[in-house]
Amino acid sequence: MNLLEVAHLQKSFDDTVVLRDISFHVEQGSVVSIIGPSGSGKSTLLRCMTMLEAADSGSIQYGDMQMYVPLANGGCTYADRQTLKAIKQQFGLVFQNFNLFPHMNVMSNLIEAPVHVLGIKKAEAIEYARTLLAKVGLSDKETAYPCELSGGQQQRVAIARALAMKPNILFFYEPTSALDPELTGEILKVIRSLAEEDMTMVIVTHEMAFAHDVSDKVIFMDGGVIVEQGDPRDVMDHPKNERTKAFLSRITEN
Amino acid sequence: MEQFFEYIGKMLSLMGEGIGNSLLIFAMTLLFSLPLGLFVSFGRMSKYKIVSMLVKFYISVMRGTPLMLQIIVIYFCPYYLFGVSVAEDARFPIILAFVLNYAAYFAEIYRGGIESISKGQYEAAGVLGLSKPRTFMRIVLPQVIKRILPSVTNEIITLVKDTSLAQILLTEEMFSLAKIIAAKETSIAPLLVAGLFYYIFNLLIAFVMGRVEKKLNYYQ
């Protein structure tokens, strides 16, 4: 079953076309990695799927819910509020810079949305937050403030905060890019353990070895198009397209 | 030494009513201009150009002309605009002028604070499904308050001293009374006593605000 289907997505900023005719799908329980050089449109694609940016045309479908309604001129606009609200509860997003709420301690960061958006009882939300903190190895940091944590710990809290909303799909936007190299391991370990639990995830990343390892599908983007997509053993080990080959050899050289 | 304190006590009792009015102007101005300033800053940041332009103009007038002039204009404006006699109790138009003036300053302080909050905070709250009002009240405003506290302390201290401008319309104001007593006694001492009062009051404010700042230091 497909949890997410993106079809013919287009997006321009002024005169610059950032996404041209992007189509792919995400199956339940699968891990999809999006790779490609900077400026390829990966981040805009992720921002469209998480409603931080609106596409010009095309469709994004979560389950049987459409994020956009088509317009007569061929473009698209956001669906009604009810639908958008329901779609928002389908996904979670982990940012590059964590974006934890600095004035709230770890527990408050985790329960703010479950209590006030989903209407879960506070005691229940706290209980679930504790199991999530145990999962990311931060049970002892419940009352700590983000500024007291390392970057890796902050990112693990951010992952737990996203999971607290019980999303069907979890998006990661370069989750290790803001971290010191020795801290990336702890984040990748958490993502790996989520993959083992069949959490559906879409990861924009520069960690090629990790993407190769953990993904069921790899999407290589360049110049606003999907150049190649498929099993990582095909796309990354035996790329067919010249652009994919060039990108991968550039990355492995470094 | 005993005589010194006796003198100060005598002066303060002579200025009693004036001190009361100065404190009233101070308290009322803070009470109304702090929340009003927040709404003015919303207007200043409005996506509707006409609103933001009008508010920008209001702020520029309030900051660009003397508060003393604003007090006089607001006091006499009912007479010139509508032909009705000026307020019997000058304290009301004085407080109104102070509120309008300080709201403009506070609005710019709020705006600076609000604009300094990173986009990521709004995005994180939005993706979690928090509504816009909730995002502002729970996520943005608490961080803004911490950031603007030093500037707000500055304004409050200025306000304490600015209350002396009320003397233009109000005889029962601390500085007015100090001047009258000073003229009567042909001595500068009553003015120094008034100065001492402002100074001690501001020390108190700096102390209290320092405590509040320390309290908000639990995060970076």
Interface residues (C-beta under 8 A of the other chain):
Chain A: T50 M51 L52 K85 K88 Q89 F91 G92 L93 F95 N97 N99 L100 F101 P102 H103 E112 A113 H116 V117 L118 Y145 P146 C147 R161 M165
Chain B: S118 G120 Q121 E123 A124 A125 G126 V127 L128 G129 L130 R134 R138 I139 P142 Q143 K146 Y218 Y219 Q220
